[in-house]
Amino acid sequence: MVVSVGSGTAEPLTSKGIATIRGEGEMWTQSLKLTNLNGIKWTCEGESNHKKGKSVIHVDIQEMQ
């Protein structure tokens, strides 16, 4: 299991009921096989269609420096 904590914002709904979403955070795991993910930062952006009840979010995972 991977746990991720972050925060973000959404723009006000358009006339079509769509909001643009942006966020960022970090992920952590206790899995020995996935320890390389601990502390990795991510960003996301996408759209939430409130009329259809669907959201599409794209997540980018950044390499550790």
mmCIF file as gemmi writes it, N, C-alpha and C atoms, coordinates in Angstrom:
data_model
loop_
_atom_site.group_PDB
_atom_site.id
_atom_site.type_symbol
_atom_site.label_atom_id
_atom_site.label_alt_id
_atom_site.label_comp_id
_atom_site.label_asym_id
_atom_site.label_entity_id
_atom_site.label_seq_id
_atom_site.pdbx_PDB_ins_code
_atom_site.Cartn_x
_atom_site.Cartn_y
_atom_site.Cartn_z
_atom_site.occupancy
_atom_site.B_iso_or_equiv
_atom_site.pdbx_formal_charge
_atom_site.auth_seq_id
_atom_site.auth_asym_id
_atom_site.pdbx_PDB_model_num
ATOM 1 N N . MET Axp A 1 ? 0.842 -1.163 0 1 0 ? 1 A 1
ATOM 2 C CA . MET Axp A 1 ? 0 0 0 1 0 ? 1 A 1
ATOM 3 C C . MET Axp A 1 ? 0.897 1.24 0 1 0 ? 1 A 1
ATOM 4 N N . VAL Axp A 2 ? 0.497 2.233 -0.768 1 0 ? 2 A 1
ATOM 5 C CA . VAL Axp A 2 ? 1.169 3.519 -0.81 1 0 ? 2 A 1
ATOM 6 C C . VAL Axp A 2 ? 0.184 4.565 -0.297 1 0 ? 2 A 1
ATOM 7 N N . VAL Axp A 3 ? 0.635 5.394 0.634 1 0 ? 3 A 1
ATOM 8 C CA . VAL Axp A 3 ? -0.19 6.471 1.183 1 0 ? 3 A 1
ATOM 9 C C . VAL Axp A 3 ? 0.345 7.782 0.643 1 0 ? 3 A 1
ATOM 10 N N . SER Axp A 4 ? -0.547 8.642 0.247 1 0 ? 4 A 1
ATOM 11 C CA . SER Axp A 4 ? -0.158 9.937 -0.304 1 0 ? 4 A 1
ATOM 12 C C . SER Axp A 4 ? -0.911 11.035 0.418 1 0 ? 4 A 1
ATOM 13 N N . VAL Axp A 5 ? -0.193 12.106 0.724 1 0 ? 5 A 1
ATOM 14 C CA . VAL Axp A 5 ? -0.793 13.257 1.397 1 0 ? 5 A 1
ATOM 15 C C . VAL Axp A 5 ? -0.478 14.484 0.564 1 0 ? 5 A 1
ATOM 16 N N . GLY Axp A 6 ? -1.473 15.32 0.344 1 0 ? 6 A 1
ATOM 17 C CA . GLY Axp A 6 ? -1.237 16.524 -0.435 1 0 ? 6 A 1
ATOM 18 C C . GLY Axp A 6 ? -2.384 17.497 -0.312 1 0 ? 6 A 1
ATOM 19 N N . SER Axp A 7 ? -2.299 18.527 -1.104 1 0 ? 7 A 1
ATOM 20 C CA . SER Axp A 7 ? -3.364 19.521 -1.12 1 0 ? 7 A 1
ATOM 21 C C . SER Axp A 7 ? -3.463 20.103 -2.518 1 0 ? 7 A 1
ATOM 22 N N . GLY Axp A 8 ? -4.559 20.779 -2.769 1 0 ? 8 A 1
ATOM 23 C CA . GLY Axp A 8 ? -4.745 21.352 -4.094 1 0 ? 8 A 1
ATOM 24 C C . GLY Axp A 8 ? -5.862 22.369 -4.125 1 0 ? 8 A 1
ATOM 25 N N . THR Axp A 9 ? -6.111 22.836 -5.324 1 0 ? 9 A 1
ATOM 26 C CA . THR Axp A 9 ? -7.158 23.83 -5.534 1 0 ? 9 A 1
ATOM 27 C C . THR Axp A 9 ? -7.966 23.459 -6.765 1 0 ? 9 A 1
ATOM 28 N N . ALA Axp A 10 ? -9.143 24.03 -6.842 1 0 ? 10 A 1
ATOM 29 C CA . ALA Axp A 10 ? -9.998 23.86 -8.024 1 0 ? 10 A 1
ATOM 30 C C . ALA Axp A 10 ? -10.503 25.233 -8.433 1 0 ? 10 A 1
ATOM 31 N N . GLU Axp A 11 ? -10.545 25.452 -9.718 1 0 ? 11 A 1
ATOM 32 C CA . GLU Axp A 11 ? -11.106 26.698 -10.242 1 0 ? 11 A 1
ATOM 33 C C . GLU Axp A 11 ? -12.63 26.637 -10.129 1 0 ? 11 A 1
ATOM 34 N N . PRO Axp A 12 ? -13.298 27.771 -10.128 1 0 ? 12 A 1
ATOM 35 C CA . PRO Axp A 12 ? -14.764 27.752 -10.121 1 0 ? 12 A 1
ATOM 36 C C . PRO Axp A 12 ? -15.314 26.997 -11.347 1 0 ? 12 A 1
ATOM 37 N N . LEU Axp A 13 ? -16.491 26.437 -11.191 1 0 ? 13 A 1
ATOM 38 C CA . LEU Axp A 13 ? -17.122 25.695 -12.287 1 0 ? 13 A 1
ATOM 39 C C . LEU Axp A 13 ? -17.379 26.6 -13.486 1 0 ? 13 A 1
ATOM 40 N N . THR Axp A 14 ? -17.165 26.032 -14.676 1 0 ? 14 A 1
ATOM 41 C CA . THR Axp A 14 ? -17.519 26.733 -15.906 1 0 ? 14 A 1
ATOM 42 C C . THR Axp A 14 ? -19.021 26.582 -16.128 1 0 ? 14 A 1
ATOM 43 N N . SER Axp A 15 ? -19.535 27.208 -17.165 1 0 ? 15 A 1
ATOM 44 C CA . SER Axp A 15 ? -20.967 27.083 -17.483 1 0 ? 15 A 1
ATOM 45 C C . SER Axp A 15 ? -21.344 25.648 -17.851 1 0 ? 15 A 1
ATOM 46 N N . LYS Axp A 16 ? -20.35 24.825 -18.228 1 0 ? 16 A 1
ATOM 47 C CA . LYS Axp A 16 ? -20.592 23.414 -18.553 1 0 ? 16 A 1
ATOM 48 C C . LYS Axp A 16 ? -20.468 22.511 -17.326 1 0 ? 16 A 1
ATOM 49 N N . GLY Axp A 17 ? -20.191 23.096 -16.142 1 0 ? 17 A 1
ATOM 50 C CA . GLY Axp A 17 ? -20.086 22.312 -14.912 1 0 ? 17 A 1
ATOM 51 C C . GLY Axp A 17 ? -18.743 21.65 -14.719 1 0 ? 17 A 1
ATOM 52 N N . ILE Axp A 18 ? -17.684 22.19 -15.333 1 0 ? 18 A 1
ATOM 53 C CA . ILE Axp A 18 ? -16.356 21.597 -15.256 1 0 ? 18 A 1
ATOM 54 C C . ILE Axp A 18 ? -15.43 22.493 -14.439 1 0 ? 18 A 1
ATOM 55 N N . ALA Axp A 19 ? -14.689 21.875 -13.511 1 0 ? 19 A 1
ATOM 56 C CA . ALA Axp A 19 ? -13.705 22.593 -12.695 1 0 ? 19 A 1
ATOM 57 C C . ALA Axp A 19 ? -12.32 22.054 -13.013 1 0 ? 19 A 1
ATOM 58 N N . THR Axp A 20 ? -11.332 22.931 -13.131 1 0 ? 20 A 1
ATOM 59 C CA . THR Axp A 20 ? -9.934 22.544 -13.307 1 0 ? 20 A 1
ATOM 60 C C . THR Axp A 20 ? -9.32 22.324 -11.932 1 0 ? 20 A 1
ATOM 61 N N . ILE Axp A 21 ? -8.581 21.216 -11.783 1 0 ? 21 A 1
ATOM 62 C CA . ILE Axp A 21 ? -8.005 20.823 -10.497 1 0 ? 21 A 1
ATOM 63 C C . ILE Axp A 21 ? -6.483 20.8 -10.615 1 0 ? 21 A 1
ATOM 64 N N . ARG Axp A 22 ? -5.791 21.293 -9.565 1 0 ? 22 A 1
ATOM 65 C CA . ARG Axp A 22 ? -4.328 21.222 -9.482 1 0 ? 22 A 1
ATOM 66 C C . ARG Axp A 22 ? -3.942 20.901 -8.046 1 0 ? 22 A 1
ATOM 67 N N . GLY Axp A 23 ? -2.883 20.088 -7.856 1 0 ? 23 A 1
ATOM 68 C CA . GLY Axp A 23 ? -2.452 19.751 -6.503 1 0 ? 23 A 1
ATOM 69 C C . GLY Axp A 23 ? -1.028 19.245 -6.466 1 0 ? 23 A 1
ATOM 70 N N . GLU Axp A 24 ? -0.54 19.01 -5.244 1 0 ? 24 A 1
ATOM 71 C CA . GLU Axp A 24 ? 0.804 18.479 -5.042 1 0 ? 24 A 1
ATOM 72 C C . GLU Axp A 24 ? 0.868 17.786 -3.694 1 0 ? 24 A 1
ATOM 73 N N . GLY Axp A 25 ? 1.847 16.888 -3.531 1 0 ? 25 A 1
ATOM 74 C CA . GLY Axp A 25 ? 1.988 16.183 -2.267 1 0 ? 25 A 1
ATOM 75 C C . GLY Axp A 25 ? 3.173 15.245 -2.266 1 0 ? 25 A 1
ATOM 76 N N . GLU Axp A 26 ? 3.188 14.355 -1.266 1 0 ? 26 A 1
ATOM 77 C CA . GLU Axp A 26 ? 4.247 13.36 -1.096 1 0 ? 26 A 1
ATOM 78 C C . GLU Axp A 26 ? 3.618 11.994 -0.872 1 0 ? 26 A 1
ATOM 79 N N . MET Axp A 27 ? 4.396 10.942 -1.164 1 0 ? 27 A 1
ATOM 80 C CA . MET Axp A 27 ? 3.906 9.591 -0.928 1 0 ? 27 A 1
ATOM 81 C C . MET Axp A 27 ? 4.859 8.819 -0.032 1 0 ? 27 A 1
ATOM 82 N N . TRP Axp A 28 ? 4.278 7.838 0.691 1 0 ? 28 A 1
ATOM 83 C CA . TRP Axp A 28 ? 5.032 7.014 1.639 1 0 ? 28 A 1
ATOM 84 C C . TRP Axp A 28 ? 4.497 5.591 1.62 1 0 ? 28 A 1
ATOM 85 N N . THR Axp A 29 ? 5.378 4.632 1.926 1 0 ? 29 A 1
ATOM 86 C CA . THR Axp A 29 ? 4.967 3.235 2.013 1 0 ? 29 A 1
ATOM 87 C C . THR Axp A 29 ? 5.824 2.499 3.031 1 0 ? 29 A 1
ATOM 88 N N . GLN Axp A 30 ? 5.268 1.431 3.613 1 0 ? 30 A 1
ATOM 89 C CA . GLN Axp A 30 ? 6.038 0.556 4.49 1 0 ? 30 A 1
ATOM 90 C C . GLN Axp A 30 ? 6.53 -0.67 3.729 1 0 ? 30 A 1
ATOM 91 N N . SER Axp A 31 ? 6.149 -0.78 2.467 1 0 ? 31 A 1
ATOM 92 C CA . SER Axp A 31 ? 6.554 -1.922 1.643 1 0 ? 31 A 1
ATOM 93 C C . SER Axp A 31 ? 8.064 -1.895 1.398 1 0 ? 31 A 1
ATOM 94 N N . LEU Axp A 32 ? 8.728 -3.01 1.665 1 0 ? 32 A 1
ATOM 95 C CA . LEU Axp A 32 ? 10.169 -3.087 1.425 1 0 ? 32 A 1
ATOM 96 C C . LEU Axp A 32 ? 10.5 -3.018 -0.065 1 0 ? 32 A 1
ATOM 97 N N . LYS Axp A 33 ? 9.584 -3.496 -0.909 1 0 ? 33 A 1
ATOM 98 C CA . LYS Axp A 33 ? 9.821 -3.468 -2.35 1 0 ? 33 A 1
ATOM 99 C C . LYS Axp A 33 ? 9.624 -2.082 -2.952 1 0 ? 33 A 1
ATOM 100 N N . LEU Axp A 34 ? 8.904 -1.198 -2.252 1 0 ? 34 A 1
ATOM 101 C CA . LEU Axp A 34 ? 8.596 0.127 -2.801 1 0 ? 34 A 1
ATOM 102 C C . LEU Axp A 34 ? 9.238 1.271 -2.012 1 0 ? 34 A 1
ATOM 103 N N . THR Axp A 35 ? 10.264 0.974 -1.214 1 0 ? 35 A 1
ATOM 104 C CA . THR Axp A 35 ? 10.866 2.016 -0.38 1 0 ? 35 A 1
ATOM 105 C C . THR Axp A 35 ? 11.415 3.183 -1.195 1 0 ? 35 A 1
ATOM 106 N N . ASN Axp A 36 ? 11.709 2.968 -2.472 1 0 ? 36 A 1
ATOM 107 C CA . ASN Axp A 36 ? 12.2 4.066 -3.312 1 0 ? 36 A 1
ATOM 108 C C . ASN Axp A 36 ? 11.135 5.148 -3.523 1 0 ? 36 A 1
ATOM 109 N N . LEU Axp A 37 ? 9.889 4.866 -3.183 1 0 ? 37 A 1
ATOM 110 C CA . LEU Axp A 37 ? 8.825 5.862 -3.321 1 0 ? 37 A 1
ATOM 111 C C . LEU Axp A 37 ? 8.708 6.777 -2.096 1 0 ? 37 A 1
ATOM 112 N N . ASN Axp A 38 ? 9.321 6.408 -0.977 1 0 ? 38 A 1
ATOM 113 C CA . ASN Axp A 38 ? 9.194 7.193 0.245 1 0 ? 38 A 1
ATOM 114 C C . ASN Axp A 38 ? 9.735 8.607 0.055 1 0 ? 38 A 1
ATOM 115 N N . GLY Axp A 39 ? 8.889 9.577 0.337 1 0 ? 39 A 1
ATOM 116 C CA . GLY Axp A 39 ? 9.274 10.981 0.228 1 0 ? 39 A 1
ATOM 117 C C . GLY Axp A 39 ? 9.204 11.564 -1.165 1 0 ? 39 A 1
ATOM 118 N N . ILE Axp A 40 ? 8.819 10.76 -2.162 1 0 ? 40 A 1
ATOM 119 C CA . ILE Axp A 40 ? 8.731 11.254 -3.539 1 0 ? 40 A 1
ATOM 120 C C . ILE Axp A 40 ? 7.591 12.266 -3.633 1 0 ? 40 A 1
ATOM 121 N N . LYS Axp A 41 ? 7.845 13.349 -4.306 1 0 ? 41 A 1
ATOM 122 C CA . LYS Axp A 41 ? 6.825 14.382 -4.495 1 0 ? 41 A 1
ATOM 123 C C . LYS Axp A 41 ? 6.079 14.134 -5.806 1 0 ? 41 A 1
ATOM 124 N N . TRP Axp A 42 ? 4.824 14.54 -5.825 1 0 ? 42 A 1
ATOM 125 C CA . TRP Axp A 42 ? 3.998 14.411 -7.023 1 0 ? 42 A 1
ATOM 126 C C . TRP Axp A 42 ? 3.219 15.703 -7.225 1 0 ? 42 A 1
ATOM 127 N N . THR Axp A 43 ? 2.831 15.92 -8.468 1 0 ? 43 A 1
ATOM 128 C CA . THR Axp A 43 ? 1.919 17.007 -8.808 1 0 ? 43 A 1
ATOM 129 C C . THR Axp A 43 ? 0.79 16.404 -9.632 1 0 ? 43 A 1
ATOM 130 N N . CYS Axp A 44 ? -0.355 17.079 -9.648 1 0 ? 44 A 1
ATOM 131 C CA . CYS Axp A 44 ? -1.469 16.58 -10.441 1 0 ? 44 A 1
ATOM 132 C C . CYS Axp A 44 ? -2.259 17.739 -11.021 1 0 ? 44 A 1
ATOM 133 N N . GLU Axp A 45 ? -2.935 17.439 -12.098 1 0 ? 45 A 1
ATOM 134 C CA . GLU Axp A 45 ? -3.884 18.391 -12.677 1 0 ? 45 A 1
ATOM 135 C C . GLU Axp A 45 ? -4.933 17.601 -13.433 1 0 ? 45 A 1
ATOM 136 N N . GLY Axp A 46 ? -6.088 18.197 -13.578 1 0 ? 46 A 1
ATOM 137 C CA . GLY Axp A 46 ? -7.159 17.506 -14.267 1 0 ? 46 A 1
ATOM 138 C C . GLY Axp A 46 ? -8.434 18.307 -14.276 1 0 ? 46 A 1
ATOM 139 N N . GLU Axp A 47 ? -9.519 17.609 -14.615 1 0 ? 47 A 1
ATOM 140 C CA . GLU Axp A 47 ? -10.829 18.238 -14.699 1 0 ? 47 A 1
ATOM 141 C C . GLU Axp A 47 ? -11.852 17.388 -13.959 1 0 ? 47 A 1
ATOM 142 N N . SER Axp A 48 ? -12.789 18.063 -13.33 1 0 ? 48 A 1
ATOM 143 C CA . SER Axp A 48 ? -13.895 17.399 -12.665 1 0 ? 48 A 1
ATOM 144 C C . SER Axp A 48 ? -15.197 17.89 -13.294 1 0 ? 48 A 1
ATOM 145 N N . ASN Axp A 49 ? -15.928 16.965 -13.896 1 0 ? 49 A 1
ATOM 146 C CA . ASN Axp A 49 ? -17.185 17.305 -14.541 1 0 ? 49 A 1
ATOM 147 C C . ASN Axp A 49 ? -18.309 17.029 -13.545 1 0 ? 49 A 1
ATOM 148 N N . HIS Axp A 50 ? -18.835 18.081 -12.943 1 0 ? 50 A 1
ATOM 149 C CA . HIS Axp A 50 ? -19.857 17.926 -11.905 1 0 ? 50 A 1
ATOM 150 C C . HIS Axp A 50 ? -21.201 17.48 -12.471 1 0 ? 50 A 1
ATOM 151 N N . LYS Axp A 51 ? -21.483 17.782 -13.718 1 0 ? 51 A 1
ATOM 152 C CA . LYS Axp A 51 ? -22.753 17.359 -14.322 1 0 ? 51 A 1
ATOM 153 C C . LYS Axp A 51 ? -22.77 15.858 -14.579 1 0 ? 51 A 1
ATOM 154 N N . LYS Axp A 52 ? -21.63 15.298 -15.014 1 0 ? 52 A 1
ATOM 155 C CA . LYS Axp A 52 ? -21.539 13.863 -15.301 1 0 ? 52 A 1
ATOM 156 C C . LYS Axp A 52 ? -21.084 13.053 -14.094 1 0 ? 52 A 1
ATOM 157 N N . GLY Axp A 53 ? -20.548 13.74 -13.067 1 0 ? 53 A 1
ATOM 158 C CA . GLY Axp A 53 ? -20.043 13.034 -11.894 1 0 ? 53 A 1
ATOM 159 C C . GLY Axp A 53 ? -18.761 12.282 -12.166 1 0 ? 53 A 1
ATOM 160 N N . LYS Axp A 54 ? -17.917 12.812 -13.08 1 0 ? 54 A 1
ATOM 161 C CA . LYS Axp A 54 ? -16.664 12.152 -13.445 1 0 ? 54 A 1
ATOM 162 C C . LYS Axp A 54 ? -15.5 13.122 -13.316 1 0 ? 54 A 1
ATOM 163 N N . SER Axp A 55 ? -14.341 12.572 -12.94 1 0 ? 55 A 1
ATOM 164 C CA . SER Axp A 55 ? -13.117 13.368 -12.868 1 0 ? 55 A 1
ATOM 165 C C . SER Axp A 55 ? -11.998 12.619 -13.562 1 0 ? 55 A 1
ATOM 166 N N . VAL Axp A 56 ? -11.094 13.354 -14.197 1 0 ? 56 A 1
ATOM 167 C CA . VAL Axp A 56 ? -9.89 12.796 -14.799 1 0 ? 56 A 1
ATOM 168 C C . VAL Axp A 56 ? -8.718 13.577 -14.219 1 0 ? 56 A 1
ATOM 169 N N . ILE Axp A 57 ? -7.827 12.872 -13.528 1 0 ? 57 A 1
ATOM 170 C CA . ILE Axp A 57 ? -6.68 13.498 -12.878 1 0 ? 57 A 1
ATOM 171 C C . ILE Axp A 57 ? -5.413 12.851 -13.431 1 0 ? 57 A 1
ATOM 172 N N . HIS Axp A 58 ? -4.456 13.664 -13.83 1 0 ? 58 A 1
ATOM 173 C CA . HIS Axp A 58 ? -3.147 13.196 -14.308 1 0 ? 58 A 1
ATOM 174 C C . HIS Axp A 58 ? -2.126 13.498 -13.232 1 0 ? 58 A 1
ATOM 175 N N . VAL Axp A 59 ? -1.361 12.474 -12.819 1 0 ? 59 A 1
ATOM 176 C CA . VAL Axp A 59 ? -0.375 12.624 -11.755 1 0 ? 59 A 1
ATOM 177 C C . VAL Axp A 59 ? 1.02 12.458 -12.338 1 0 ? 59 A 1
ATOM 178 N N . ASP Axp A 60 ? 1.91 13.393 -12 1 0 ? 60 A 1
ATOM 179 C CA . ASP Axp A 60 ? 3.32 13.31 -12.38 1 0 ? 60 A 1
ATOM 180 C C . ASP Axp A 60 ? 4.13 13.053 -11.118 1 0 ? 60 A 1
ATOM 181 N N . ILE Axp A 61 ? 4.934 11.997 -11.143 1 0 ? 61 A 1
ATOM 182 C CA . ILE Axp A 61 ? 5.792 11.666 -10.015 1 0 ? 61 A 1
ATOM 183 C C . ILE Axp A 61 ? 7.194 12.184 -10.345 1 0 ? 61 A 1
ATOM 184 N N . GLN Axp A 62 ? 7.752 12.955 -9.42 1 0 ? 62 A 1
ATOM 185 C CA . GLN Axp A 62 ? 9.042 13.589 -9.651 1 0 ? 62 A 1
ATOM 186 C C . GLN Axp A 62 ? 10.158 12.733 -9.085 1 0 ? 62 A 1
ATOM 187 N N . GLU Axp A 63 ? 11.274 12.657 -9.804 1 0 ? 63 A 1
ATOM 188 C CA . GLU Axp A 63 ? 12.415 11.883 -9.337 1 0 ? 63 A 1
ATOM 189 C C . GLU Axp A 63 ? 13.075 12.573 -8.167 1 0 ? 63 A 1
ATOM 190 N N . MET Axp A 64 ? 13.604 11.756 -7.24 1 0 ? 64 A 1
ATOM 191 C CA . MET Axp A 64 ? 14.335 12.333 -6.104 1 0 ? 64 A 1
ATOM 192 C C . MET Axp A 64 ? 15.667 12.869 -6.591 1 0 ? 64 A 1
ATOM 193 N N . GLN Axp A 65 ? 16.07 13.967 -6.025 1 0 ? 65 A 1
ATOM 194 C CA . GLN Axp A 65 ? 17.324 14.613 -6.428 1 0 ? 65 A 1
ATOM 195 C C . GLN Axp A 65 ? 18.47 14.109 -5.575 1 0 ? 65 A 1
